Amino acid sequence: MKKMLISVICMAVFPTLDAYSQKDEKQKKAADSIKTITKIVETDTKEEKNRNVMLNAANNSGPRDVNIGLPSTVGGITIQENDLPVVYYFWPELPNRTWRQSKSLGRTGLLKIGEAAITTGDLGFAVNSYTKVGTDKLEIVGNFSGSSFGWMKGDLNVSGPLAKGWSYTMGAYANFDPNSFDLKFANYSDRTQIYRAGLTKKFNNGKGQISFLYKYANSASLTNYAVFRYKEGGKVEEYNDFKIGRDSYIVNDGIMKFKDILTGETKFADMGGSDAATTSHTFDILGNYDLANDWKFNFSTRFRTSKASQLIAIPLSIFQGTATDNFTYEATGQPYVGNVNSMLGLYTDGTPTTSFLSRFEIKKNVEKHKWRFGLLEYYYNVDQFTSSRSFFNQTVSANPDKLVRNTPGGTSNTDADGFYNYNVGGEYHNGFENKLSGYFSDNWTVSDRLTLAYGVNLRYHKLKGDYYQTARTPNLVFDPSQKSYFDNNWFHLGGSINAVYKVTKSAGILADFTYTEKNGQLESYSGSVAPNLAKTKSPLAAFGLYYNQDKFSVVSQATYLTRNNYQARLNLVNPADGSKSEVATVFYDIQTLGWTTDIVASPFKGFNLHYLITFQDPVYKNYDFSAFGNNYSYNDKNVLEISKVLMEIDPSYTYKDFKVWASFRYFSKQYANLTNALFFAPRWETFGGVNYKINDHFDIGLTAVNFLNQTGAKGAISGAELITDASAYYDQLLVGSYIRPFTLEASLNFRF
């Protein structure tokens, strides 16, 4: 994934794991915005309110990141559908390759951290959505959307009765998004199609129902960057005619060359075709049943297969190519002198994955208690995941050209197609994971003043498979006789307790404690180094106050959170020679202190205001490694891309059938490299819109993204992990991510 009510412990927005690990290519886009205002502190609610989680300033294909002062996983926020994760693990298949906000979803919410810890044993927020099942009468709901940059989305769901006790649902979602930049080799940077069909059977005794659902998804997304001139004070300015957010920095033919790390076969992969697409088939069986003695039974089971592909080009460093470097254009053979960007290409060619996921739950209300008992079974198999790699050089320009280099005796020479160092840093793992969990929770009204919400998760985790400890040298092809094997078993404890004490009718005290554990996953074995699978422990403690009135509500809470044993594989660039790079595996910890205040006000009829401010200090601990013959330590450095001050201001006004709304987000200075030498200046992101209900069947909306016409860079700076002296980079060319330029989006919703 991205602010608080009862266990409100949100600390940051838009963070990533580490600069230039392969999992940093986030595909985080969002389509429709949801805004909910809540003014009542409740201990038994499982979802966060006041969270514009579907407003994403980076793109529009998934929810924005909602974080708690720790770097998020690459997939961003965890996404669930029907109480099960849409993908078992975000790599190599990112969640937005199979899930989008859609009319085929009956409801979407944001799980609290404590609820996620109890039901999944994992730390963090999670979007939870529920598929629209069959209905007793014909229902047609749909949406057509478009933008000023040519984005087109169609979204339709039809449901209705079939025969006595039986009903159906069918849905289709198609998204074709060129984004704001102009590709030369494809019409769209995001092409996603999702089709659904299902049957629902209501039991004759009226005690429950069961649904059989199928979903097919095909999705391909590309990530763009921007080149800019870095200025003192964290400012950036555009370079020559390159327009940040408007120009493509993806090589102009979209073609990259690889050597298959398993077979040695040479392959040209096309970013504009099926090489970048992931396909999946998902089968769900879910339902509920009323048991004896007022016990209620809910269940959800999923069988899922996919072929996950990733095709990514990551900028490394920019350097000046001279005549003695012997650069020529790959397409024409003509000499080239000027700025050169070294690039890393990653290719995962349709890795087969299989998942079997189930959740069974019984619950009952007994006097002052709301009991819940659950069982989770997650099985996940990966059939020989590979990430074949290659390096190439390109011009520093919009729609850059590939370059060939042939320097006598040079170590960075390319082949005739412009590629070199095949499979340096390549990845592989193979095997399965199984997680079996039992959980219990209770919402206990101890007295008129004190309520407790608590729960525990006990998990058994098995990990078995094979990997290679072979050094990732140039032109590597794995030798099967050199495989290493692993077989791990762990037990994990997770849980949460939340207390609310009412000092007066309108005011009280809040306290939270959440704890989770983990060791590793299959992905931990991707590199050549045996992973450090020491137990990762994540305790989170919070204490706060709340005050509620009909027209005003405030919650203010302080938090402390630590997490140990992060693993990252960094693609490092030598500060002394930008043409040289190497991969380092690093383990480190993070500590976060924060204070968040959330206010909801409705001072007069029709007007609502949500205001949130967060102060935080997330820092690295035990972050030490060696590269290029030098030792580096980033202890007590601020975590990449996380602001110390965050603000959200969300006003809205409704009059009859009109609604006008806005969302302003402030991000203070964000560090753009691990040494904290480089940073981006504070920025605002803005959204606004107007909605009009035409009648009971139609409504229209117009949304403006970054309507104050903000532009600029964000995130981490490519190839800058080891830079310690910022002054040497003032007025130099760097590459990074950016926020979307001013965009208008229009939508038509209909229902019958």
C-alpha positions, 0 to 999 in steps of 0.5 A: 500500500496508506487515518485513525479512530480507535487504534489509529497508528498510521505514521506515513504515506508513500514509502518503499522498501529500499532504493533499487531492490527489484521489489521497488517497482510499485504498481500503485494506482487507484480509480474511484475515491471513497470518503467516509466520515465517522465521529464515534469511537468504537472498540468492536469495529474492524475497519479504519475510517476517515481514510481516502485510501483510494486517492492515489497521487502516483497513478490510478490502478490501486490504493495508495500506500497506508503505512505506520512509519515502516517501509512498506512491502513493494506491493504497497498496502495488503489487499484482501478479497473475501477475507483472503489475500488477492495474492499470497505474496506481492512478488512476483505478482503484484496485487493490482495485477488481479484486483482493482476497485470495481463495481463487482465488489459489494464493499471495500474497507480498510482493516485496522492494524490490530484486526490484521494482526489477529486474523492474519498474524501480519503487521500493517493495514489491509484493504478488505473487499467483498465480491458482489454475489448473486441477488434476488432481483435484477441489478445492473451497476456500472461505471465509465471513466476517462481522463484528459490523458486518454485513460478509458475504463469500463466497469460493469456488473449484472446480478439477478435470480436464476431459479428458486434459491439460485442467483447469479453474478457477472462482471467485466472490468477493462482499463486502458491507461496511457498515463500522462507520458507518451510511449513510443512502442505502446498505446497504454502503460496499463492494460488490465482486464478482469472478468467474473462469474458466479452462482449463489445458492440460498439454503431453503431453511433461510439460515445461510448461503453459499457462492461459487465465484470465478475470476480471470485477470490479465494485466500489464503495467509499466513504471516510468521515471523522470530525469531532472536537475537536482538543486540545493534545498531538495528542489528539482528543475526540468532538464532541457526539454524533458517534462517531468510526468509528461515525457517517457523515460522508457527506452523508445523501442521497449525491447530488452535482451536477456539470457535465461538464467536457467537455460542460457537461451537468449530472449528479446522481451517486449514491454509493449506486449505479452512479455510484461503481462500476468494472467491468473485464474481464481476460484472462490467458494464462500458463504455463511450458515447459522448454527445452533445456539446462536453460533454463526459460521462464515467460510471462504476458500480460494484456489488460484493459479497464475503466470506472473511476469515482470519486465522492468528497467531501473535507472542506475547512474548518469555519467558523461560519455566522451568520444573515448568511451566509443558510444554509438546509437544501437539503431543507427551506429552513429557516434554518441557523445553526451549524458549516459544513463546506465540501466538495469533490466529485470525479467521474470518470464511467466513464473507459475504460482499456485495458491490454496487459501481458506478461512473458517470462522465461528462467532457468537455474542454472549452477554458482554462478549463478542467471541470469534474463533477462526482457522486459516490455511494458506498454501503457496507454491512457486515453480522456479521463480527467476529474475534474469538480468541484464544491463544497458545504457541509454541516452538521457532524453525523452524516449531514450535510445539504446547505446552500444559501447566498444572500448578496447580493453573496457570492462563495460563493453556491450554486445551489438544489441547494447547489453552486458553483464547478463544475470549479474544479481540474477535471482532464483527460488523454488518451493512452497510455503504453508501457513496454518493459523488459529485465532481468537478474538473478543470484544468485551464490555467490562463496564459502562466505562471500560471496553476491551478488544483483544485477540491472539493468532497462533501460526505454524509456518513451513518453508521448503524448496531449493535455491542457488548459492552460486555467485551471480557472475556475468553470463551466469547460467545455473548448474542444477547440480549446484542446488542448495535445499532448505526445509524450515518450520516455525511457530509465530505468535501475533495478537492485539489488545485495545482498551477504551476507558470513558472518563466522561460521556464524551471523552476518554483514554485509548491504549493499544498494543499489537505484536507480530512475528515472522521469519522469512518467505520463499523470496528470502532465498532469491539471492546467492547468500543464505538468508538470515532467518532470525525471527522478526519481531514487531511490537507496537504500543500506543496511548491516546485521548479522544473527545466526541461531540455531535459536531466535533470529534478528535483523537490524539495518540502517540505510538512506538514501533520497532521491527528487526531483521529487514532484508534488502538486496541493493543494486549499488553504484560505485560513487567513484565510477558511475559505470560500475555497480554491484549487489549487496544483501543487507539486514537491518532494523527500524524504529519509529516514534510518532504522534498523530491527531485526527479531527472530524468536524461538521460545524453546519449542515452539509459541511464536513471537515477531516483534518489529520496531522502526524509527527514521526521519526522513523530511523534505521538501526543496525544497518551496516554493510560493505561495498566496493571495498568500503564499510558503510553504516546507516544507523540512526539515518532517517528511513527513505521516503518517509516524511517526519510531518504529514498532514491531510485536510479533507473538506466536503460540502453537500447541497441537495444532489451536489457534492463538492470535495477536496483533499490536501496532503502535505509531506515534509522533507523526504530523504531520497538516499540511504545516507540522507545526503539527498532529499526532496523538499516538502510538497503538497498533493491535491485532489478535488471534485464535484459529484452530481446525482442526476436521478436514482439511476445515474450520477456523474463526477469530475475529479482533478488530480493535483489541481494546484498543478504541482510537479516534481520528483519524489521517492528515492534517487536512482543510484544514489545509495552511497552518496555522502556529499550532496554539494557535488550533486547540485545542478547534476542530473539525477533520476527518480519518481514523480507525482502525476501532473494536473489531470482531469478525470470524469466518470458516469455511474449507473444502476438499475 
